Amino acid sequence: MAVTLADVTVPAATWTNLYTATGLTVGVGLDIWNKGVGSAEIAISVAAPAANTGVPIFSGPLNNFLAVTAGEVGAWAYSVLGTKLSVQVA
């Protein structure tokens, strides 16, 4: 049975390390859903990106999912207004 992780709150205008926020080991595959009202950007990077260069995921039932492939070096989320993400092991 899969373990359900708590939602990750992404504060406004702050890069959030998704592996640190979930307690998962870096490199584990992730499935990310945007459950909040603001859009989010997901960036694959060892450290927090200097600029907003991530892949956007929007809130809403059709456009709110992103998969991070196993073996990636890190995953970061950013939201201008702040949002809530569901991050689960892929």
WOHUSUL-V226867 format. One record per residue. N is the residue number from 1. RES is the residue in one letter. PSI is psi in degrees with one decimal (NA if undefined). NEAR is the number of other ideal C-beta (glycine too) atoms within 10 Angstrom. Layout:
n={N | N}
res={RES | RES}
psi={PSI | PSI}
near={NEAR | NEAR}
This chain:
n={1 | 2 | 3 | 4 | 5 | 6 | 7 | 8 | 9 | 10 | 11 | 12 | 13 | 14 | 15 | 16 | 17 | 18 | 19 | 20 | 21 | 22 | 23 | 24 | 25 | 26 | 27 | 28 | 29 | 30 | 31 | 32 | 33 | 34 | 35 | 36 | 37 | 38 | 39 | 40 | 41 | 42 | 43 | 44 | 45 | 46 | 47 | 48 | 49 | 50 | 51 | 52 | 53 | 54 | 55 | 56 | 57 | 58 | 59 | 60 | 61 | 62 | 63 | 64 | 65 | 66 | 67 | 68 | 69 | 70 | 71 | 72 | 73 | 74 | 75 | 76 | 77 | 78 | 79 | 80 | 81 | 82 | 83 | 84 | 85 | 86 | 87 | 88 | 89 | 90}
res={M | A | V | T | L | A | D | V | T | V | P | A | A | T | W | T | N | L | Y | T | A | T | G | L | T | V | G | V | G | L | D | I | W | N | K | G | V | G | S | A | E | I | A | I | S | V | A | A | P | A | A | N | T | G | V | P | I | F | S | G | P | L | N | N | F | L | A | V | T | A | G | E | V | G | A | W | A | Y | S | V | L | G | T | K | L | S | V | Q | V | A}
psi={135.9 | 147.7 | 130.9 | 123.0 | 151.1 | 150.5 | 150.6 | 123.4 | 125.1 | 109.1 | 157.1 | 133.1 | 37.6 | 127.4 | 132.8 | 125.7 | 114.2 | -31.2 | -42.6 | -43.7 | -30.4 | -15.8 | 10.8 | 154.7 | 134.7 | 134.2 | -14.0 | 138.7 | 141.5 | 145.1 | 125.2 | 128.1 | 138.0 | 109.1 | -5.4 | -170.2 | -19.2 | 154.4 | 163.0 | 155.6 | 136.9 | 125.2 | 138.4 | 113.1 | 151.3 | -42.0 | 167.0 | 129.2 | 151.2 | -23.1 | 165.8 | 93.3 | 17.8 | 176.4 | 125.8 | 142.4 | 132.3 | 157.7 | 156.6 | 158.4 | -21.9 | -28.0 | 30.4 | 19.6 | 140.1 | 136.9 | 135.1 | 121.4 | 141.7 | 142.8 | -2.7 | 158.2 | -14.0 | 160.2 | 128.3 | 146.7 | 145.3 | 141.3 | 129.8 | -43.9 | -9.7 | 149.5 | 179.9 | 131.0 | 142.2 | 120.8 | 120.0 | 156.6 | 132.0 | NA}
near={3 | 6 | 6 | 9 | 15 | 10 | 16 | 20 | 14 | 26 | 12 | 11 | 11 | 11 | 19 | 20 | 16 | 21 | 19 | 13 | 19 | 19 | 8 | 17 | 8 | 14 | 15 | 15 | 14 | 23 | 13 | 23 | 17 | 25 | 14 | 20 | 13 | 15 | 18 | 28 | 19 | 22 | 19 | 14 | 16 | 10 | 11 | 13 | 16 | 8 | 7 | 13 | 10 | 19 | 12 | 14 | 21 | 14 | 17 | 10 | 7 | 6 | 12 | 19 | 12 | 21 | 11 | 21 | 10 | 11 | 9 | 16 | 11 | 18 | 26 | 22 | 25 | 25 | 27 | 12 | 13 | 17 | 26 | 17 | 26 | 17 | 22 | 16 | 15 | 11}
